[in-house]
Amino acid sequence: MTAAAATVSALAAMTLTVLIPAVFFLLPLSPRADAVTLCLPGIGPLQQFREDLEGEQEEMVYLHESVHAEQCRMLGAARYASRYGTPQGRLDLEAQAFCAEVDVLSLRGGVRERLLDRTVETLATSYFADGEMPRSRVWAAVDLACGGSSAD
C-alpha cells in the first residue's frame, strides 16, 4: 500500500513537472506583455518572450527577465511566489528588474533621472491598478533598488 502511494505521488509530481511547463509554452503571452518568467519548484525559472522583439527593446526585455530568473533561483519558487503575490513584494521585485535596465541605459548616456521617472511611471500605471500603489511607495522602491536616485 505504501509503495503504491509513493508511486502515485511520484507520477503526479512528474506529470505536473511536465504539464505545467508544456502549458506555459503553449499558451500565448498576453498582448500587453513583452515576456514572462514563471518560477517553478524543482525546475526554477521558465521564460517566454514575445517573438517580435528587436534591438534595444529585446536586449532590455532579456535583461529584465534575467533579473527575475536570478530572483527565482535565489529565493526559490515558494518565496518568489509569496513575494510576487503581494503588491509590495511585486513592486520590490519589479523595481530590481527595471533598475538593471536603468543601469545599462544610463551607462550608454541615458539621463538617469529621466530613466527613473519612466520606471516609476511604468510601474505605477502598468503593474498596479489605480490607487493600489501610491507613487510615493513606487518612488521609494525604485530609489532603494536603483541605489538612490542621485547614484551614477
C-alpha positions as CSV (number, residue, x, y, z in Angstrom):
1,M,0.0,0.0,0.0
2,T,2.8,2.4,0.9
3,A,4.7,1.6,-2.3
4,A,1.5,2.3,-4.3
5,A,1.0,5.6,-2.6
6,A,4.7,6.6,-3.3
7,T,4.3,5.5,-7.0
8,V,1.1,7.6,-7.4
9,S,2.8,10.6,-5.7
10,A,5.8,10.3,-7.9
11,L,3.7,10.0,-11.1
12,A,1.6,13.0,-10.0
13,A,4.8,15.1,-9.4
14,M,6.3,14.1,-12.7
15,T,3.1,14.8,-14.5
16,L,2.9,18.3,-13.0
17,T,6.6,18.8,-13.8
18,V,6.0,18.1,-17.4
19,L,2.4,19.5,-17.7
20,I,3.0,23.0,-16.2
21,P,5.9,23.9,-18.5
22,A,4.2,22.5,-21.5
23,V,1.1,24.6,-20.9
24,F,3.2,27.6,-20.1
25,F,4.9,27.4,-23.5
26,L,1.7,26.6,-25.4
27,L,-0.3,29.4,-24.1
28,P,0.2,32.7,-25.9
29,L,1.6,35.7,-24.0
30,S,-0.7,38.5,-23.0
31,P,-0.8,41.1,-25.7
32,R,0.3,43.6,-23.0
33,A,3.4,41.6,-22.1
34,D,6.9,41.5,-23.7
35,A,7.9,38.5,-21.7
36,V,7.0,36.5,-18.6
37,T,9.1,34.5,-16.1
38,L,7.5,31.6,-14.3
39,C,9.3,30.3,-11.2
40,L,8.6,26.6,-10.5
41,P,9.7,24.4,-7.6
42,G,12.2,21.8,-8.6
43,I,12.6,23.4,-12.1
44,G,13.4,27.0,-11.5
45,P,12.7,29.9,-13.9
46,L,10.9,29.3,-17.2
47,Q,10.7,32.2,-19.6
48,Q,8.7,33.1,-22.6
49,F,9.4,36.1,-24.8
50,R,7.4,37.9,-27.5
51,E,8.8,36.8,-30.9
52,D,8.8,40.3,-32.5
53,L,11.3,41.9,-30.0
54,E,14.2,43.6,-31.7
55,G,17.2,45.7,-31.0
56,E,17.5,47.6,-27.7
57,Q,14.0,46.6,-26.7
58,E,14.8,43.0,-27.0
59,E,18.0,43.5,-25.0
60,M,16.2,45.3,-22.2
61,V,13.5,42.7,-22.0
62,Y,16.0,39.9,-21.8
63,L,17.9,41.8,-19.2
64,H,14.8,42.5,-17.1
65,E,13.7,38.8,-17.3
66,S,17.2,37.6,-16.4
67,V,16.9,39.6,-13.1
68,H,13.6,37.7,-12.4
69,A,15.3,34.4,-13.2
70,E,18.0,35.2,-10.7
71,Q,15.5,36.2,-8.1
72,C,13.7,32.9,-8.7
73,R,16.9,31.0,-8.2
74,M,18.0,33.0,-5.1
75,L,14.6,33.0,-3.4
76,G,13.3,29.6,-4.5
77,A,9.9,29.1,-6.1
78,A,7.8,29.4,-2.9
79,R,9.4,32.6,-1.6
80,Y,9.4,34.1,-5.0
81,A,5.7,33.4,-5.5
82,S,4.9,34.6,-2.0
83,R,6.7,37.9,-2.6
84,Y,5.3,38.4,-6.1
85,G,1.8,37.6,-4.7
86,T,1.7,40.8,-2.7
87,P,1.6,44.3,-4.1
88,Q,4.7,45.4,-2.2
89,G,6.6,42.3,-3.0
90,R,5.8,42.6,-6.7
91,L,6.9,46.2,-6.6
92,D,10.2,45.3,-5.0
93,L,10.9,42.5,-7.5
94,E,9.9,44.6,-10.5
95,A,11.9,47.6,-9.3
96,Q,15.0,45.5,-9.1
97,A,14.5,44.3,-12.7
98,F,13.8,47.8,-14.0
99,C,16.9,49.1,-12.3
100,A,19.0,46.7,-14.2
101,E,17.7,48.4,-17.3
102,V,18.3,51.9,-15.9
103,D,21.9,51.0,-15.1
104,V,22.6,49.8,-18.6
105,L,20.8,52.7,-20.3
106,S,22.5,55.3,-18.1
107,L,25.9,53.8,-18.8
108,R,25.1,54.3,-22.5
109,G,24.4,58.0,-21.9
110,G,20.7,58.0,-20.9
111,V,19.7,60.6,-18.4
112,R,19.4,58.7,-15.2
113,E,16.6,60.9,-13.7
114,R,14.5,60.6,-16.9
115,L,15.0,56.8,-16.8
116,L,14.0,56.7,-13.2
117,D,10.9,58.8,-13.9
118,R,9.9,56.5,-16.7
119,T,10.5,53.5,-14.5
120,V,8.2,54.9,-11.8
121,E,5.6,55.8,-14.4
122,T,5.7,52.3,-15.9
123,L,5.4,50.6,-12.5
124,A,2.7,52.9,-11.2
125,T,0.5,52.6,-14.3
126,S,1.2,49.2,-15.8
127,Y,1.8,46.9,-12.9
128,F,-0.8,48.1,-10.4
129,A,-4.5,49.1,-10.5
130,D,-5.3,52.7,-10.0
131,G,-4.8,53.6,-6.4
132,E,-3.3,50.2,-5.5
133,M,0.2,51.5,-5.0
134,P,0.9,55.2,-4.2
135,R,3.5,56.8,-6.3
136,S,5.5,57.7,-3.1
137,R,5.9,53.9,-2.4
138,V,6.8,53.3,-6.0
139,W,9.5,56.0,-5.9
140,A,10.8,54.7,-2.6
141,A,11.1,51.1,-4.0
142,V,12.8,52.4,-7.2
143,D,15.1,54.6,-5.2
144,L,16.1,51.7,-3.0
145,A,16.5,49.2,-5.8
146,C,18.5,51.6,-8.0
147,G,20.9,52.6,-5.3
148,G,19.5,56.1,-4.8
149,S,18.2,58.5,-7.5
150,S,21.4,60.5,-7.4
151,A,23.7,57.5,-8.0
152,D,25.5,57.4,-11.2
